[in-house]
Amino acid sequence: MSDPSNDSTTLDASNPATEEQHAEESAMAQESPKNSAAEIPVTSNGEVEDSHERGFSRDLKRSLPAGLGLSETQITSHGFDNTKEGVIEAGPFQGGQRIQQKSGPVILADETKNPAMEKLELVKKWSLNTYKCTRQIISEKLGRGSRTVDLELEAQIDILRENKRKYENILKLAQTLSSQLFQMIHTQRQLGDAFADLSLKSLELHEEFGYNADTQKLLAKNGETLLGAINFFIASVNTLVSKTIEDTLMTVKQYESVRIEYDAYRTDLEELNLGPRDANTLPKIEQSQHLFQAHKEKYDKIRNDVSIKLKFLEENKVKVLHNQLVLFHNAITAYFAGNQKQLEQTLKQFHIKLKTPGMDAPSWLEEQ
């Protein structure tokens, strides 16, 4: 009898349909990794099933060539609602854990300064400076602290303050004289009008009233000229006292404030130098030395500015007061001498223009 297995083999080999079926099965077996990569089951929520994802990752590792040198490959999938595609991350193993390598442009951002911290730092510096200066002022008043003194400069400042007080007194007296002279001129003008009226009504005393009327009117006119000279003198001295001298004294006040700061930091440095020198005190001594040097430069600069201003002030003061004193003397002398011509010449010499009473604004007829 013949073997049945041989018969079946003979039948399968002789059947053409059976041979085609075997060829299709072998082709499908070779394409199975590709089909598994193409067919990834997804849940109803659009997420990849974990079991199929792990299987796909395992098949992908097998299909990758060994030359790539990747010891691990991980596939990250996203839902269908995400516009990004799947990303394959790869990295070497170290100690059983994968080190994630990040790449991309590095952006260096400057640290933004906090305005509140800056204000707090300014308040801190101001408080410390105020404390040091207050301590220095109290020490000087109690006679315990030392102060820096420039004898020549201090003497010039004292003379300037004394002169300012004297000039203010002269200014006050000149203003009083101007006010009284204005009242006298007003009275003389009224008296001249009264004499002129009586000269017209009293025939027997016509000449006498007329002489007196002309005299009072002449005195009033000369008084107005003298009043203009005095007011010009007052304006010039007032400018010298309230602006020029006051500006210099403001610089002197700044000089004194800077001098107190300089002495405060100088005293602080001297106290640190007298103490022990160790790792804790050396940084403080260096910082104190730096602050002392900065305040010393500031003190020297403003002391030089004060010296220059005092020099120019003295030159300007002499020039201004010389002209004004000559004007005041010549005007007073010509007025009481009754020399109207010399009085008017004095005003022209100093370019003084008088305002005629009642001529401040032109009349409507003159405007036409």
C-alpha positions in Angstrom: 0.0 0.0 0.0 1.2 3.5 -0.6 1.8 6.2 2.3 -1.1 8.7 2.6 1.3 11.5 3.5 3.0 11.0 0.3 -0.2 11.1 -1.5 -1.2 14.4 0.1 2.1 15.9 -0.7 1.8 14.8 -4.2 -1.7 16.2 -4.5 -0.6 19.6 -3.0 2.3 20.0 -5.3 0.3 19.0 -8.3 -2.4 21.6 -7.5 -1.7 25.1 -8.9 -4.2 26.8 -6.5 -2.4 25.4 -3.5 0.9 26.8 -4.6 -0.5 30.3 -5.1 -2.0 30.2 -1.6 1.4 29.3 -0.1 3.1 32.2 -1.9 0.5 34.7 -0.6 0.9 33.5 3.0 4.7 33.8 2.8 4.4 37.4 1.4 2.0 38.4 4.1 4.3 37.0 6.8 7.2 39.2 5.4 5.0 42.3 5.3 3.6 41.8 8.8 5.9 44.4 10.5 4.9 47.1 7.9 1.2 46.3 8.3 1.5 46.4 12.1 3.1 49.8 11.8 0.4 51.0 9.4 -2.5 49.7 11.4 -2.6 51.3 14.9 -5.9 50.7 16.8 -7.4 53.9 18.2 -10.1 54.1 20.9 -13.3 56.1 20.6 -11.6 59.1 22.3 -8.9 59.3 19.7 -6.2 57.7 21.9 -3.9 54.8 20.9 -4.5 51.6 22.8 -1.5 50.8 25.1 -1.2 47.1 24.2 -1.1 47.8 20.5 1.3 50.7 21.0 3.8 48.5 23.0 3.5 45.9 20.3 4.2 48.4 17.6 7.2 49.8 19.4 8.6 46.2 19.8 8.1 45.5 16.1 9.7 48.8 15.2 12.8 48.1 17.2 13.2 44.8 15.4 12.8 46.3 12.0 15.3 49.2 12.6 18.8 48.4 11.3 21.5 47.8 13.9 23.8 50.5 12.4 21.7 53.4 13.9 23.1 52.7 17.4 19.9 53.5 19.2 19.5 51.5 22.5 16.0 52.7 23.1 13.2 54.2 21.0 10.0 55.6 22.4 7.0 56.7 20.4 4.8 59.5 21.6 1.4 59.6 20.0 -1.2 62.3 20.2 -4.9 62.4 19.7 -6.6 63.2 16.4 -7.6 66.6 17.7 -4.0 67.6 18.0 -2.4 69.2 14.9 1.1 67.8 15.8 2.3 64.5 14.4 3.8 61.6 16.4 7.3 62.3 17.7 10.0 59.6 18.0 12.4 60.3 20.9 15.6 58.3 21.2 18.5 58.4 23.7 21.1 56.2 25.3 20.6 54.3 28.5 22.6 55.2 31.6 22.0 53.1 34.7 18.8 51.8 33.4 17.4 55.4 32.9 17.3 57.3 29.7 18.8 60.8 29.7 16.6 63.2 27.8 18.6 65.5 25.4 17.1 68.8 24.6 18.1 70.9 21.7 17.0 74.3 20.3 17.9 78.0 20.5 19.1 79.4 23.8 17.5 82.7 24.8 19.3 84.8 27.3 17.0 87.3 29.1 18.3 90.2 31.1 17.1 90.3 34.7 14.5 93.0 35.1 15.2 95.4 38.0 12.4 95.7 40.6 11.5 99.4 41.1 10.4 98.7 44.6 13.8 97.3 45.5 15.5 100.2 43.9 13.4 102.7 45.9 14.1 100.7 49.1 17.8 100.8 48.4 17.7 104.6 47.9 15.7 105.0 51.1 18.3 102.9 52.9 21.2 105.0 51.6 19.4 108.2 52.4 18.6 107.1 56.0 22.2 106.0 56.6 23.5 109.3 55.2 21.0 111.3 57.3 22.0 109.5 60.4 25.7 110.1 59.9 25.2 113.8 59.2 22.8 114.3 62.2 25.4 112.6 64.5 28.1 114.9 63.1 26.0 118.0 63.7 25.2 117.0 67.3 28.8 116.2 68.0 29.9 119.6 66.7 27.3 121.5 68.8 28.2 119.5 71.9 31.9 120.2 71.3 32.8 116.5 71.0 33.4 116.2 67.2 35.9 117.9 65.0 35.1 119.9 61.9 37.0 120.9 58.8 37.6 124.7 58.7 39.0 126.8 55.8 39.9 129.9 57.7 40.3 132.2 54.6 37.0 131.0 53.1 35.1 131.1 56.3 36.2 134.7 56.9 35.0 135.7 53.4 31.6 134.1 54.1 31.2 135.9 57.4 32.0 139.3 55.7 29.5 138.5 53.0 26.7 137.8 55.5 27.5 140.9 57.5 27.5 143.1 54.3 24.2 141.6 53.3 22.6 142.6 56.6 24.0 146.2 56.2 22.8 146.4 52.6 19.4 145.3 53.6 19.3 148.1 56.2 20.3 150.7 53.6 17.7 149.3 51.3 15.0 149.6 54.0 16.0 153.2 54.8 16.0 154.2 51.1 12.6 152.7 50.6 11.3 154.8 53.6 12.9 157.9 52.1 11.2 157.2 48.8 7.8 156.8 50.4 8.2 160.0 52.4 9.5 161.9 49.4 6.5 160.7 47.4 4.1 162.0 50.1 5.9 165.3 50.2 5.7 165.7 46.4 2.0 165.0 46.5 1.6 167.6 49.2 3.6 170.2 47.3 1.6 169.6 44.2 -1.6 170.1 46.1 -0.2 173.2 47.8 0.8 174.7 44.5 -2.7 174.2 43.1 -4.2 175.9 46.1 -1.8 178.9 45.7 -2.6 179.1 42.0 -6.3 179.2 42.7 -6.0 181.9 45.4 -3.8 184.0 43.1 -6.7 184.2 40.6 -9.3 185.0 43.2 -7.3 187.5 45.4 -6.3 190.5 43.2 -4.4 192.3 46.0 -2.3 189.1 46.7 -2.1 187.9 43.1 1.6 188.1 42.7 2.4 186.6 46.2 0.2 183.6 45.7 1.6 183.2 42.2 5.2 183.1 43.3 4.5 180.5 45.9 2.5 178.4 43.4 5.3 178.4 41.0 7.8 177.5 43.7 5.8 174.5 45.0 5.3 173.3 41.4 9.0 173.5 40.7 9.8 171.7 44.0 7.3 169.0 43.1 8.9 168.6 39.6 12.4 168.4 41.0 11.1 166.0 43.7 9.8 163.7 41.0 13.2 163.7 39.3 14.9 162.9 42.7 12.3 160.2 43.3 13.2 158.6 40.0 16.9 158.5 40.9 16.2 157.1 44.4 13.9 154.4 43.0 16.6 153.4 40.5 19.1 153.2 43.4 16.7 151.0 45.3 16.1 148.7 42.4 19.8 148.2 41.7 20.7 147.5 45.4 17.7 145.2 45.7 18.9 143.2 42.7 22.4 143.0 44.2 21.1 141.8 47.6 18.2 139.6 46.8 19.6 137.9 43.7 23.4 138.1 43.3 24.3 137.9 47.0 21.5 135.4 47.7 22.6 133.1 44.9 26.2 133.1 46.3 24.8 132.3 49.8 22.8 129.4 48.4 26.1 128.0 47.1 27.6 128.6 50.6 24.7 126.6 52.2 25.4 123.7 49.8 29.1 124.0 50.7 28.2 123.7 54.4 26.0 120.7 53.8 28.7 118.9 51.8 31.3 119.8 54.5 29.1 118.1 57.2 28.8 115.0 55.0 32.6 115.0 54.4 33.3 115.3 58.2 30.8 112.6 59.0 32.4 110.0 56.7 35.9 111.2 57.8 35.0 110.6 61.4 33.5 107.2 60.5 36.7 106.2 58.7 38.9 107.4 61.6 36.8 105.3 64.1 37.2 102.2 61.9 41.0 102.7 61.6 41.3 102.9 65.4 39.5 99.5 65.8 40.9 96.0 65.2 41.7 94.9 61.7 40.4 91.4 60.8 38.5 89.6 58.1 35.2 91.2 59.2 36.4 94.8 59.6 38.7 95.1 56.5 35.8 95.1 54.0 34.1 97.8 56.0 37.3 99.9 56.1 37.7 99.6 52.4 34.1 100.6 51.8 34.4 103.5 54.2 37.6 104.6 52.5 35.9 104.6 49.1 32.9 106.7 50.5 35.3 109.1 52.2 37.3 109.7 49.0 34.1 110.3 47.0 32.9 112.9 49.6 36.3 114.5 49.7 36.3 115.1 45.9 32.8 116.6 46.2 33.9 118.8 49.1 36.9 120.1 47.2 34.9 120.8 44.1 32.2 122.9 45.9 34.8 124.7 48.0 36.5 125.8 44.7 33.1 126.9 43.3 32.4 129.0 46.4 35.8 130.7 46.2 35.2 131.6 42.5 31.7 132.9 43.2 32.9 135.1 46.1 35.6 136.6 43.9 33.2 137.5 41.1 30.6 138.7 43.6 33.2 141.1 45.1 34.1 142.5 41.7 30.4 142.9 40.6 29.4 144.5 44.0 32.1 147.1 43.8 31.2 148.1 40.2 27.4 148.2 40.9 27.6 150.1 44.2 30.1 152.6 42.8 27.7 153.7 40.1 24.7 153.7 42.4 26.4 155.7 45.2 27.6 158.3 42.7 24.0 158.6 41.3 22.5 159.0 44.8 25.0 161.6 45.8 24.7 163.8 42.7 20.9 163.6 42.7 20.5 164.6 46.4 23.1 167.5 46.0 21.4 168.9 42.9 18.0 168.7 44.4 18.7 170.5 47.6 20.9 173.0 45.7 17.9 173.8 43.5 20.0 173.0 40.4 17.3 171.6 38.1 19.7 171.4 35.2 22.3 169.4 37.1 19.6 167.1 38.4 18.3 166.3 35.0 21.8 165.8 33.7 22.4 163.2 36.4 19.4 161.2 35.3 20.6 161.3 31.7 24.1 160.2 32.7 22.6 157.0 34.2 20.0 156.5 31.5 17.0 157.0 33.8 13.7 157.7 32.2 11.0 159.3 34.3 7.3 158.4 34.0 5.1 161.4 33.6 2.1 161.3 35.9 -1.1 160.6 34.0 0.8 159.5 30.9 0.8 155.8 31.5 -1.8 155.2 28.8 -2.5 157.4 25.8 -5.9 159.1 25.5 -8.5 158.1 23.0 -7.7 161.3 21.1 -4.0 160.5 20.8 -4.8 157.0 19.6 -6.8 158.5 16.7 
